[in-house]
Amino acid sequence: MAVAIARNGVDFLRARRTQDLPVDRVETALEASYQVHFTPWLDLQPDVQWIISPDTDPGIPNALAVGMRVQLSF
């Protein structure tokens, strides 16, 4: 389980607002991942992320990212 938060600085926020461009203060990512050891040579690690306010742009909807890491050992 993980939480990541990215914050925009005051100067960036001011510059975006001066140009009448929409901007949020933070982007937040919530992540769940678990590594499964299937065989002596194969590990799988599914990963799910829920991203709130992607790119700190209020015009972009929240996003779901799903992935799978595969690790082979020789």
mmCIF file of the N, C-alpha and C atoms, coordinates in Angstrom:
data_MODEL
# 
_entry.id   MODEL 
# 
loop_
_atom_site.group_PDB 
_atom_site.id 
_atom_site.type_symbol 
_atom_site.label_atom_id 
_atom_site.label_alt_id 
_atom_site.label_comp_id 
_atom_site.label_asym_id 
_atom_site.label_entity_id 
_atom_site.label_seq_id 
_atom_site.pdbx_PDB_ins_code 
_atom_site.Cartn_x 
_atom_site.Cartn_y 
_atom_site.Cartn_z 
_atom_site.occupancy 
_atom_site.B_iso_or_equiv 
_atom_site.pdbx_formal_charge 
_atom_site.auth_seq_id 
_atom_site.auth_comp_id 
_atom_site.auth_asym_id 
_atom_site.auth_atom_id 
_atom_site.pdbx_PDB_model_num 
ATOM 1   N N  . MET A 1 1  ? 0.849   -1.162  0.000   1.00 0.00 ? 1  MET A N  1 
ATOM 2   C CA . MET A 1 1  ? 0.000   0.000   0.000   1.00 0.00 ? 1  MET A CA 1 
ATOM 3   C C  . MET A 1 1  ? 0.900   1.231   0.000   1.00 0.00 ? 1  MET A C  1 
ATOM 4   N N  . ALA A 1 2  ? 0.494   2.243   -0.749  1.00 0.00 ? 2  ALA A N  1 
ATOM 5   C CA . ALA A 1 2  ? 1.278   3.473   -0.808  1.00 0.00 ? 2  ALA A CA 1 
ATOM 6   C C  . ALA A 1 2  ? 0.366   4.659   -1.110  1.00 0.00 ? 2  ALA A C  1 
ATOM 7   N N  . VAL A 1 3  ? 0.828   5.815   -0.683  1.00 0.00 ? 3  VAL A N  1 
ATOM 8   C CA . VAL A 1 3  ? 0.177   7.086   -0.991  1.00 0.00 ? 3  VAL A CA 1 
ATOM 9   C C  . VAL A 1 3  ? 1.270   8.043   -1.444  1.00 0.00 ? 3  VAL A C  1 
ATOM 10  N N  . ALA A 1 4  ? 1.049   8.697   -2.578  1.00 0.00 ? 4  ALA A N  1 
ATOM 11  C CA . ALA A 1 4  ? 1.996   9.701   -3.072  1.00 0.00 ? 4  ALA A CA 1 
ATOM 12  C C  . ALA A 1 4  ? 1.229   10.996  -3.323  1.00 0.00 ? 4  ALA A C  1 
ATOM 13  N N  . ILE A 1 5  ? 1.817   12.103  -2.888  1.00 0.00 ? 5  ILE A N  1 
ATOM 14  C CA . ILE A 1 5  ? 1.177   13.410  -3.070  1.00 0.00 ? 5  ILE A CA 1 
ATOM 15  C C  . ILE A 1 5  ? 2.187   14.362  -3.702  1.00 0.00 ? 5  ILE A C  1 
ATOM 16  N N  . ALA A 1 6  ? 1.792   14.964  -4.816  1.00 0.00 ? 6  ALA A N  1 
ATOM 17  C CA . ALA A 1 6  ? 2.625   15.970  -5.481  1.00 0.00 ? 6  ALA A CA 1 
ATOM 18  C C  . ALA A 1 6  ? 1.926   17.316  -5.347  1.00 0.00 ? 6  ALA A C  1 
ATOM 19  N N  . ARG A 1 7  ? 2.669   18.316  -4.918  1.00 0.00 ? 7  ARG A N  1 
ATOM 20  C CA . ARG A 1 7  ? 2.089   19.650  -4.703  1.00 0.00 ? 7  ARG A CA 1 
ATOM 21  C C  . ARG A 1 7  ? 2.711   20.661  -5.651  1.00 0.00 ? 7  ARG A C  1 
ATOM 22  N N  . ASN A 1 8  ? 1.878   21.535  -6.176  1.00 0.00 ? 8  ASN A N  1 
ATOM 23  C CA . ASN A 1 8  ? 2.370   22.651  -6.989  1.00 0.00 ? 8  ASN A CA 1 
ATOM 24  C C  . ASN A 1 8  ? 2.834   23.777  -6.081  1.00 0.00 ? 8  ASN A C  1 
ATOM 25  N N  . GLY A 1 9  ? 3.896   24.441  -6.501  1.00 0.00 ? 9  GLY A N  1 
ATOM 26  C CA . GLY A 1 9  ? 4.401   25.586  -5.747  1.00 0.00 ? 9  GLY A CA 1 
ATOM 27  C C  . GLY A 1 9  ? 3.563   26.828  -5.977  1.00 0.00 ? 9  GLY A C  1 
ATOM 28  N N  . VAL A 1 10 ? 3.736   27.797  -5.104  1.00 0.00 ? 10 VAL A N  1 
ATOM 29  C CA . VAL A 1 10 ? 2.976   29.040  -5.157  1.00 0.00 ? 10 VAL A CA 1 
ATOM 30  C C  . VAL A 1 10 ? 3.228   29.786  -6.467  1.00 0.00 ? 10 VAL A C  1 
ATOM 31  N N  . ASP A 1 11 ? 4.461   29.827  -6.922  1.00 0.00 ? 11 ASP A N  1 
ATOM 32  C CA . ASP A 1 11 ? 4.780   30.547  -8.164  1.00 0.00 ? 11 ASP A CA 1 
ATOM 33  C C  . ASP A 1 11 ? 4.089   29.901  -9.368  1.00 0.00 ? 11 ASP A C  1 
ATOM 34  N N  . PHE A 1 12 ? 4.081   28.571  -9.415  1.00 0.00 ? 12 PHE A N  1 
ATOM 35  C CA . PHE A 1 12 ? 3.404   27.874  -10.515 1.00 0.00 ? 12 PHE A CA 1 
ATOM 36  C C  . PHE A 1 12 ? 1.906   28.148  -10.486 1.00 0.00 ? 12 PHE A C  1 
ATOM 37  N N  . LEU A 1 13 ? 1.306   28.052  -9.309  1.00 0.00 ? 13 LEU A N  1 
ATOM 38  C CA . LEU A 1 13 ? -0.129  28.317  -9.190  1.00 0.00 ? 13 LEU A CA 1 
ATOM 39  C C  . LEU A 1 13 ? -0.462  29.739  -9.628  1.00 0.00 ? 13 LEU A C  1 
ATOM 40  N N  . ARG A 1 14 ? 0.340   30.687  -9.211  1.00 0.00 ? 14 ARG A N  1 
ATOM 41  C CA . ARG A 1 14 ? 0.118   32.095  -9.586  1.00 0.00 ? 14 ARG A CA 1 
ATOM 42  C C  . ARG A 1 14 ? 0.226   32.269  -11.104 1.00 0.00 ? 14 ARG A C  1 
ATOM 43  N N  . ALA A 1 15 ? 1.233   31.657  -11.709 1.00 0.00 ? 15 ALA A N  1 
ATOM 44  C CA . ALA A 1 15 ? 1.423   31.779  -13.162 1.00 0.00 ? 15 ALA A CA 1 
ATOM 45  C C  . ALA A 1 15 ? 0.244   31.183  -13.926 1.00 0.00 ? 15 ALA A C  1 
ATOM 46  N N  . ARG A 1 16 ? -0.240  30.012  -13.494 1.00 0.00 ? 16 ARG A N  1 
ATOM 47  C CA . ARG A 1 16 ? -1.388  29.395  -14.167 1.00 0.00 ? 16 ARG A CA 1 
ATOM 48  C C  . ARG A 1 16 ? -2.641  30.261  -14.029 1.00 0.00 ? 16 ARG A C  1 
ATOM 49  N N  . ARG A 1 17 ? -2.857  30.783  -12.848 1.00 0.00 ? 17 ARG A N  1 
ATOM 50  C CA . ARG A 1 17 ? -4.056  31.599  -12.625 1.00 0.00 ? 17 ARG A CA 1 
ATOM 51  C C  . ARG A 1 17 ? -3.978  32.929  -13.358 1.00 0.00 ? 17 ARG A C  1 
ATOM 52  N N  . THR A 1 18 ? -2.789  33.488  -13.490 1.00 0.00 ? 18 THR A N  1 
ATOM 53  C CA . THR A 1 18 ? -2.606  34.731  -14.248 1.00 0.00 ? 18 THR A CA 1 
ATOM 54  C C  . THR A 1 18 ? -2.994  34.519  -15.705 1.00 0.00 ? 18 THR A C  1 
ATOM 55  N N  . GLN A 1 19 ? -2.748  33.310  -16.223 1.00 0.00 ? 19 GLN A N  1 
ATOM 56  C CA . GLN A 1 19 ? -3.088  32.975  -17.611 1.00 0.00 ? 19 GLN A CA 1 
ATOM 57  C C  . GLN A 1 19 ? -4.505  32.419  -17.737 1.00 0.00 ? 19 GLN A C  1 
ATOM 58  N N  . ASP A 1 20 ? -5.281  32.477  -16.659 1.00 0.00 ? 20 ASP A N  1 
ATOM 59  C CA . ASP A 1 20 ? -6.648  31.927  -16.618 1.00 0.00 ? 20 ASP A CA 1 
ATOM 60  C C  . ASP A 1 20 ? -6.679  30.450  -16.988 1.00 0.00 ? 20 ASP A C  1 
ATOM 61  N N  . LEU A 1 21 ? -5.654  29.699  -16.563 1.00 0.00 ? 21 LEU A N  1 
ATOM 62  C CA . LEU A 1 21 ? -5.612  28.263  -16.792 1.00 0.00 ? 21 LEU A CA 1 
ATOM 63  C C  . LEU A 1 21 ? -6.011  27.551  -15.501 1.00 0.00 ? 21 LEU A C  1 
ATOM 64  N N  . PRO A 1 22 ? -6.894  26.553  -15.587 1.00 0.00 ? 22 PRO A N  1 
ATOM 65  C CA . PRO A 1 22 ? -7.332  25.862  -14.374 1.00 0.00 ? 22 PRO A CA 1 
ATOM 66  C C  . PRO A 1 22 ? -6.188  25.043  -13.777 1.00 0.00 ? 22 PRO A C  1 
ATOM 67  N N  . VAL A 1 23 ? -6.147  24.991  -12.460 1.00 0.00 ? 23 VAL A N  1 
ATOM 68  C CA . VAL A 1 23 ? -5.094  24.224  -11.793 1.00 0.00 ? 23 VAL A CA 1 
ATOM 69  C C  . VAL A 1 23 ? -5.562  23.859  -10.394 1.00 0.00 ? 23 VAL A C  1 
ATOM 70  N N  . ASP A 1 24 ? -5.224  22.639  -9.985  1.00 0.00 ? 24 ASP A N  1 
ATOM 71  C CA . ASP A 1 24 ? -5.450  22.205  -8.608  1.00 0.00 ? 24 ASP A CA 1 
ATOM 72  C C  . ASP A 1 24 ? -4.126  22.274  -7.859  1.00 0.00 ? 24 ASP A C  1 
ATOM 73  N N  . ARG A 1 25 ? -4.190  22.261  -6.572  1.00 0.00 ? 25 ARG A N  1 
ATOM 74  C CA . ARG A 1 25 ? -2.985  22.373  -5.741  1.00 0.00 ? 25 ARG A CA 1 
ATOM 75  C C  . ARG A 1 25 ? -2.194  21.062  -5.693  1.00 0.00 ? 25 ARG A C  1 
ATOM 76  N N  . VAL A 1 26 ? -2.899  19.909  -5.657  1.00 0.00 ? 26 VAL A N  1 
ATOM 77  C CA . VAL A 1 26 ? -2.206  18.628  -5.469  1.00 0.00 ? 26 VAL A CA 1 
ATOM 78  C C  . VAL A 1 26 ? -2.720  17.548  -6.412  1.00 0.00 ? 26 VAL A C  1 
ATOM 79  N N  . GLU A 1 27 ? -1.860  16.576  -6.656  1.00 0.00 ? 27 GLU A N  1 
ATOM 80  C CA . GLU A 1 27 ? -2.227  15.305  -7.294  1.00 0.00 ? 27 GLU A CA 1 
ATOM 81  C C  . GLU A 1 27 ? -1.936  14.229  -6.264  1.00 0.00 ? 27 GLU A C  1 
ATOM 82  N N  . THR A 1 28 ? -2.876  13.303  -6.087  1.00 0.00 ? 28 THR A N  1 
ATOM 83  C CA . THR A 1 28 ? -2.716  12.237  -5.108  1.00 0.00 ? 28 THR A CA 1 
ATOM 84  C C  . THR A 1 28 ? -2.871  10.890  -5.801  1.00 0.00 ? 28 THR A C  1 
ATOM 85  N N  . ALA A 1 29 ? -1.965  9.971   -5.481  1.00 0.00 ? 29 ALA A N  1 
ATOM 86  C CA . ALA A 1 29 ? -2.036  8.611   -6.028  1.00 0.00 ? 29 ALA A CA 1 
ATOM 87  C C  . ALA A 1 29 ? -2.120  7.621   -4.868  1.00 0.00 ? 29 ALA A C  1 
ATOM 88  N N  . LEU A 1 30 ? -3.111  6.750   -4.922  1.00 0.00 ? 30 LEU A N  1 
ATOM 89  C CA . LEU A 1 30 ? -3.272  5.668   -3.951  1.00 0.00 ? 30 LEU A CA 1 
ATOM 90  C C  . LEU A 1 30 ? -2.923  4.369   -4.677  1.00 0.00 ? 30 LEU A C  1 
ATOM 91  N N  . GLU A 1 31 ? -2.054  3.565   -4.087  1.00 0.00 ? 31 GLU A N  1 
ATOM 92  C CA . GLU A 1 31 ? -1.543  2.388   -4.799  1.00 0.00 ? 31 GLU A CA 1 
ATOM 93  C C  . GLU A 1 31 ? -1.629  1.149   -3.922  1.00 0.00 ? 31 GLU A C  1 
ATOM 94  N N  . ALA A 1 32 ? -1.997  0.036   -4.553  1.00 0.00 ? 32 ALA A N  1 
ATOM 95  C CA . ALA A 1 32 ? -1.986  -1.270  -3.906  1.00 0.00 ? 32 ALA A CA 1 
ATOM 96  C C  . ALA A 1 32 ? -1.239  -2.241  -4.823  1.00 0.00 ? 32 ALA A C  1 
ATOM 97  N N  . SER A 1 33 ? -0.309  -2.973  -4.231  1.00 0.00 ? 33 SER A N  1 
ATOM 98  C CA . SER A 1 33 ? 0.507   -3.895  -5.009  1.00 0.00 ? 33 SER A CA 1 
ATOM 99  C C  . SER A 1 33 ? 0.894   -5.068  -4.119  1.00 0.00 ? 33 SER A C  1 
ATOM 100 N N  . TYR A 1 34 ? 1.055   -6.252  -4.740  1.00 0.00 ? 34 TYR A N  1 
ATOM 101 C CA . TYR A 1 34 ? 1.455   -7.426  -3.973  1.00 0.00 ? 34 TYR A CA 1 
ATOM 102 C C  . TYR A 1 34 ? 2.240   -8.362  -4.886  1.00 0.00 ? 34 TYR A C  1 
ATOM 103 N N  . GLN A 1 35 ? 3.414   -8.775  -4.444  1.00 0.00 ? 35 GLN A N  1 
ATOM 104 C CA . GLN A 1 35 ? 4.244   -9.669  -5.251  1.00 0.00 ? 35 GLN A CA 1 
ATOM 105 C C  . GLN A 1 35 ? 3.972   -11.122 -4.854  1.00 0.00 ? 35 GLN A C  1 
ATOM 106 N N  . VAL A 1 36 ? 3.712   -11.957 -5.860  1.00 0.00 ? 36 VAL A N  1 
ATOM 107 C CA . VAL A 1 36 ? 3.419   -13.369 -5.644  1.00 0.00 ? 36 VAL A CA 1 
ATOM 108 C C  . VAL A 1 36 ? 4.549   -14.198 -6.248  1.00 0.00 ? 36 VAL A C  1 
ATOM 109 N N  . HIS A 1 37 ? 5.109   -15.083 -5.454  1.00 0.00 ? 37 HIS A N  1 
ATOM 110 C CA . HIS A 1 37 ? 6.188   -15.965 -5.900  1.00 0.00 ? 37 HIS A CA 1 
ATOM 111 C C  . HIS A 1 37 ? 5.553   -17.275 -6.381  1.00 0.00 ? 37 HIS A C  1 
ATOM 112 N N  . PHE A 1 38 ? 5.424   -17.440 -7.719  1.00 0.00 ? 38 PHE A N  1 
ATOM 113 C CA . PHE A 1 38 ? 4.750   -18.618 -8.277  1.00 0.00 ? 38 PHE A CA 1 
ATOM 114 C C  . PHE A 1 38 ? 5.663   -19.828 -8.367  1.00 0.00 ? 38 PHE A C  1 
ATOM 115 N N  . THR A 1 39 ? 6.842   -19.628 -8.876  1.00 0.00 ? 39 THR A N  1 
ATOM 116 C CA . THR A 1 39 ? 7.808   -20.714 -9.038  1.00 0.00 ? 39 THR A CA 1 
ATOM 117 C C  . THR A 1 39 ? 9.181   -20.168 -8.634  1.00 0.00 ? 39 THR A C  1 
ATOM 118 N N  . PRO A 1 40 ? 10.201  -21.039 -8.562  1.00 0.00 ? 40 PRO A N  1 
ATOM 119 C CA . PRO A 1 40 ? 11.541  -20.532 -8.235  1.00 0.00 ? 40 PRO A CA 1 
ATOM 120 C C  . PRO A 1 40 ? 12.070  -19.508 -9.247  1.00 0.00 ? 40 PRO A C  1 
ATOM 121 N N  . TRP A 1 41 ? 11.461  -19.471 -10.425 1.00 0.00 ? 41 TRP A N  1 
ATOM 122 C CA . TRP A 1 41 ? 11.954  -18.551 -11.466 1.00 0.00 ? 41 TRP A CA 1 
ATOM 123 C C  . TRP A 1 41 ? 10.936  -17.499 -11.912 1.00 0.00 ? 41 TRP A C  1 
ATOM 124 N N  . LEU A 1 42 ? 9.734   -17.481 -11.324 1.00 0.00 ? 42 LEU A N  1 
ATOM 125 C CA . LEU A 1 42 ? 8.690   -16.554 -11.777 1.00 0.00 ? 42 LEU A CA 1 
ATOM 126 C C  . LEU A 1 42 ? 8.001   -15.859 -10.602 1.00 0.00 ? 42 LEU A C  1 
ATOM 127 N N  . ASP A 1 43 ? 8.023   -14.517 -10.626 1.00 0.00 ? 43 ASP A N  1 
ATOM 128 C CA . ASP A 1 43 ? 7.270   -13.690 -9.683  1.00 0.00 ? 43 ASP A CA 1 
ATOM 129 C C  . ASP A 1 43 ? 6.336   -12.790 -10.483 1.00 0.00 ? 43 ASP A C  1 
ATOM 130 N N  . LEU A 1 44 ? 5.125   -12.613 -9.982  1.00 0.00 ? 44 LEU A N  1 
ATOM 131 C CA . LEU A 1 44 ? 4.163   -11.692 -10.586 1.00 0.00 ? 44 LEU A CA 1 
ATOM 132 C C  . LEU A 1 44 ? 3.765   -10.668 -9.531  1.00 0.00 ? 44 LEU A C  1 
ATOM 133 N N  . GLN A 1 45 ? 3.623   -9.421  -9.977  1.00 0.00 ? 45 GLN A N  1 
ATOM 134 C CA . GLN A 1 45 ? 3.259   -8.357  -9.052  1.00 0.00 ? 45 GLN A CA 1 
ATOM 135 C C  . GLN A 1 45 ? 2.201   -7.455  -9.685  1.00 0.00 ? 45 GLN A C  1 
ATOM 136 N N  . PRO A 1 46 ? 0.907   -7.742  -9.415  1.00 0.00 ? 46 PRO A N  1 
ATOM 137 C CA . PRO A 1 46 ? -0.136  -6.842  -9.905  1.00 0.00 ? 46 PRO A CA 1 
ATOM 138 C C  . PRO A 1 46 ? -0.082  -5.515  -9.147  1.00 0.00 ? 46 PRO A C  1 
ATOM 139 N N  . ASP A 1 47 ? -0.492  -4.453  -9.831  1.00 0.00 ? 47 ASP A N  1 
ATOM 140 C CA . ASP A 1 47 ? -0.447  -3.107  -9.261  1.00 0.00 ? 47 ASP A CA 1 
ATOM 141 C C  . ASP A 1 47 ? -1.682  -2.335  -9.704  1.00 0.00 ? 47 ASP A C  1 
ATOM 142 N N  . VAL A 1 48 ? -2.353  -1.705  -8.751  1.00 0.00 ? 48 VAL A N  1 
ATOM 143 C CA . VAL A 1 48 ? -3.536  -0.878  -9.042  1.00 0.00 ? 48 VAL A CA 1 
ATOM 144 C C  . VAL A 1 48 ? -3.310  0.490   -8.413  1.00 0.00 ? 48 VAL A C  1 
ATOM 145 N N  . GLN A 1 49 ? -3.555  1.546   -9.196  1.00 0.00 ? 49 GLN A N  1 
ATOM 146 C CA . GLN A 1 49 ? -3.396  2.912   -8.703  1.00 0.00 ? 49 GLN A CA 1 
ATOM 147 C C  . GLN A 1 49 ? -4.656  3.723   -9.006  1.00 0.00 ? 49 GLN A C  1 
ATOM 148 N N  . TRP A 1 50 ? -5.090  4.489   -8.036  1.00 0.00 ? 50 TRP A N  1 
ATOM 149 C CA . TRP A 1 50 ? -6.188  5.447   -8.219  1.00 0.00 ? 50 TRP A CA 1 
ATOM 150 C C  . TRP A 1 50 ? -5.555  6.827   -8.119  1.00 0.00 ? 50 TRP A C  1 
ATOM 151 N N  . ILE A 1 51 ? -5.637  7.606   -9.194  1.00 0.00 ? 51 ILE A N  1 
ATOM 152 C CA . ILE A 1 51 ? -4.979  8.907   -9.264  1.00 0.00 ? 51 ILE A CA 1 
ATOM 153 C C  . ILE A 1 51 ? -6.047  9.995   -9.198  1.00 0.00 ? 51 ILE A C  1 
ATOM 154 N N  . ILE A 1 52 ? -5.944  10.831  -8.184  1.00 0.00 ? 52 ILE A N  1 
ATOM 155 C CA . ILE A 1 52 ? -6.911  11.899  -7.942  1.00 0.00 ? 52 ILE A CA 1 
ATOM 156 C C  . ILE A 1 52 ? -6.300  13.211  -8.433  1.00 0.00 ? 52 ILE A C  1 
ATOM 157 N N  . SER A 1 53 ? -7.015  13.885  -9.320  1.00 0.00 ? 53 SER A N  1 
ATOM 158 C CA . SER A 1 53 ? -6.572  15.151  -9.910  1.00 0.00 ? 53 SER A CA 1 
ATOM 159 C C  . SER A 1 53 ? -5.269  14.979  -10.704 1.00 0.00 ? 53 SER A C  1 
ATOM 160 N N  . PRO A 1 54 ? -5.287  14.087  -11.715 1.00 0.00 ? 54 PRO A N  1 
ATOM 161 C CA . PRO A 1 54 ? -4.075  13.860  -12.504 1.00 0.00 ? 54 PRO A CA 1 
ATOM 162 C C  . PRO A 1 54 ? -3.554  15.155  -13.130 1.00 0.00 ? 54 PRO A C  1 
ATOM 163 N N  . ASP A 1 55 ? -2.255  15.317  -13.116 1.00 0.00 ? 55 ASP A N  1 
ATOM 164 C CA . ASP A 1 55 ? -1.581  16.494  -13.687 1.00 0.00 ? 55 ASP A CA 1 
ATOM 165 C C  . ASP A 1 55 ? -2.042  17.790  -13.031 1.00 0.00 ? 55 ASP A C  1 
ATOM 166 N N  . THR A 1 56 ? -2.686  17.693  -11.888 1.00 0.00 ? 56 THR A N  1 
ATOM 167 C CA . THR A 1 56 ? -3.284  18.831  -11.165 1.00 0.00 ? 56 THR A CA 1 
ATOM 168 C C  . THR A 1 56 ? -4.166  19.692  -12.069 1.00 0.00 ? 56 THR A C  1 
ATOM 169 N N  . ASP A 1 57 ? -4.778  19.060  -13.057 1.00 0.00 ? 57 ASP A N  1 
ATOM 170 C CA . ASP A 1 57 ? -5.667  19.753  -13.997 1.00 0.00 ? 57 ASP A CA 1 
ATOM 171 C C  . ASP A 1 57 ? -7.100  19.343  -13.674 1.00 0.00 ? 57 ASP A C  1 
ATOM 172 N N  . PRO A 1 58 ? -7.938  20.270  -13.190 1.00 0.00 ? 58 PRO A N  1 
ATOM 173 C CA . PRO A 1 58 ? -9.309  19.908  -12.832 1.00 0.00 ? 58 PRO A CA 1 
ATOM 174 C C  . PRO A 1 58 ? -10.147 19.450  -14.024 1.00 0.00 ? 58 PRO A C  1 
ATOM 175 N N  . GLY A 1 59 ? -9.674  19.676  -15.244 1.00 0.00 ? 59 GLY A N  1 
ATOM 176 C CA . GLY A 1 59 ? -10.392 19.228  -16.431 1.00 0.00 ? 59 GLY A CA 1 
ATOM 177 C C  . GLY A 1 59 ? -10.167 17.759  -16.757 1.00 0.00 ? 59 GLY A C  1 
ATOM 178 N N  . ILE A 1 60 ? -9.196  17.136  -16.108 1.00 0.00 ? 60 ILE A N  1 
ATOM 179 C CA . ILE A 1 60 ? -8.902  15.717  -16.341 1.00 0.00 ? 60 ILE A CA 1 
ATOM 180 C C  . ILE A 1 60 ? -9.565  14.907  -15.230 1.00 0.00 ? 60 ILE A C  1 
ATOM 181 N N  . PRO A 1 61 ? -10.383 13.916  -15.590 1.00 0.00 ? 61 PRO A N  1 
ATOM 182 C CA . PRO A 1 61 ? -11.049 13.122  -14.539 1.00 0.00 ? 61 PRO A CA 1 
ATOM 183 C C  . PRO A 1 61 ? -10.047 12.241  -13.794 1.00 0.00 ? 61 PRO A C  1 
ATOM 184 N N  . ASN A 1 62 ? -10.428 11.830  -12.602 1.00 0.00 ? 62 ASN A N  1 
ATOM 185 C CA . ASN A 1 62 ? -9.604  10.887  -11.842 1.00 0.00 ? 62 ASN A CA 1 
ATOM 186 C C  . ASN A 1 62 ? -9.357  9.643   -12.692 1.00 0.00 ? 62 ASN A C  1 
ATOM 187 N N  . ALA A 1 63 ? -8.224  8.971   -12.445 1.00 0.00 ? 63 ALA A N  1 
ATOM 188 C CA . ALA A 1 63 ? -7.826  7.873   -13.324 1.00 0.00 ? 63 ALA A CA 1 
ATOM 189 C C  . ALA A 1 63 ? -7.531  6.611   -12.539 1.00 0.00 ? 63 ALA A C  1 
ATOM 190 N N  . LEU A 1 64 ? -7.767  5.477   -13.189 1.00 0.00 ? 64 LEU A N  1 
ATOM 191 C CA . LEU A 1 64 ? -7.414  4.170   -12.657 1.00 0.00 ? 64 LEU A CA 1 
ATOM 192 C C  . LEU A 1 64 ? -6.315  3.601   -13.541 1.00 0.00 ? 64 LEU A C  1 
ATOM 193 N N  . ALA A 1 65 ? -5.204  3.224   -12.943 1.00 0.00 ? 65 ALA A N  1 
ATOM 194 C CA . ALA A 1 65 ? -4.095  2.619   -13.681 1.00 0.00 ? 65 ALA A CA 1 
ATOM 195 C C  . ALA A 1 65 ? -3.877  1.220   -13.130 1.00 0.00 ? 65 ALA A C  1 
ATOM 196 N N  . VAL A 1 66 ? -3.820  0.242   -14.036 1.00 0.00 ? 66 VAL A N  1 
ATOM 197 C CA . VAL A 1 66 ? -3.639  -1.165  -13.637 1.00 0.00 ? 66 VAL A CA 1 
ATOM 198 C C  . VAL A 1 66 ? -2.432  -1.700  -14.404 1.00 0.00 ? 66 VAL A C  1 
ATOM 199 N N  . GLY A 1 67 ? -1.580  -2.416  -13.705 1.00 0.00 ? 67 GLY A N  1 
ATOM 200 C CA . GLY A 1 67 ? -0.397  -2.968  -14.361 1.00 0.00 ? 67 GLY A CA 1 
ATOM 201 C C  . GLY A 1 67 ? 0.003   -4.300  -13.746 1.00 0.00 ? 67 GLY A C  1 
ATOM 202 N N  . MET A 1 68 ? 0.973   -4.935  -14.398 1.00 0.00 ? 68 MET A N  1 
ATOM 203 C CA . MET A 1 68 ? 1.491   -6.217  -13.911 1.00 0.00 ? 68 MET A CA 1 
ATOM 204 C C  . MET A 1 68 ? 2.993   -6.241  -14.156 1.00 0.00 ? 68 MET A C  1 
ATOM 205 N N  . ARG A 1 69 ? 3.741   -6.474  -13.112 1.00 0.00 ? 69 ARG A N  1 
ATOM 206 C CA . ARG A 1 69 ? 5.199   -6.635  -13.236 1.00 0.00 ? 69 ARG A CA 1 
ATOM 207 C C  . ARG A 1 69 ? 5.496   -8.116  -13.242 1.00 0.00 ? 69 ARG A C  1 
ATOM 208 N N  . VAL A 1 70 ? 6.307   -8.549  -14.192 1.00 0.00 ? 70 VAL A N  1 
ATOM 209 C CA . VAL A 1 70 ? 6.723   -9.940  -14.311 1.00 0.00 ? 70 VAL A CA 1 
ATOM 210 C C  . VAL A 1 70 ? 8.226   -10.005 -14.110 1.00 0.00 ? 70 VAL A C  1 
ATOM 211 N N  . GLN A 1 71 ? 8.661   -10.868 -13.194 1.00 0.00 ? 71 GLN A N  1 
ATOM 212 C CA . GLN A 1 71 ? 10.085  -11.027 -12.921 1.00 0.00 ? 71 GLN A CA 1 
ATOM 213 C C  . GLN A 1 71 ? 10.490  -12.466 -13.148 1.00 0.00 ? 71 GLN A C  1 
ATOM 214 N N  . LEU A 1 72 ? 11.435  -12.638 -14.082 1.00 0.00 ? 72 LEU A N  1 
ATOM 215 C CA . LEU A 1 72 ? 11.966  -13.968 -14.393 1.00 0.00 ? 72 LEU A CA 1 
ATOM 216 C C  . LEU A 1 72 ? 13.378  -14.062 -13.845 1.00 0.00 ? 72 LEU A C  1 
ATOM 217 N N  . SER A 1 73 ? 13.699  -15.170 -13.203 1.00 0.00 ? 73 SER A N  1 
ATOM 218 C CA . SER A 1 73 ? 15.047  -15.392 -12.675 1.00 0.00 ? 73 SER A CA 1 
ATOM 219 C C  . SER A 1 73 ? 15.668  -16.577 -13.391 1.00 0.00 ? 73 SER A C  1 
ATOM 220 N N  . PHE A 1 74 ? 16.864  -16.368 -13.892 1.00 0.00 ? 74 PHE A N  1 
ATOM 221 C CA . PHE A 1 74 ? 17.569  -17.440 -14.606 1.00 0.00 ? 74 PHE A CA 1 
ATOM 222 C C  . PHE A 1 74 ? 18.794  -17.849 -13.843 1.00 0.00 ? 74 PHE A C  1 
# 
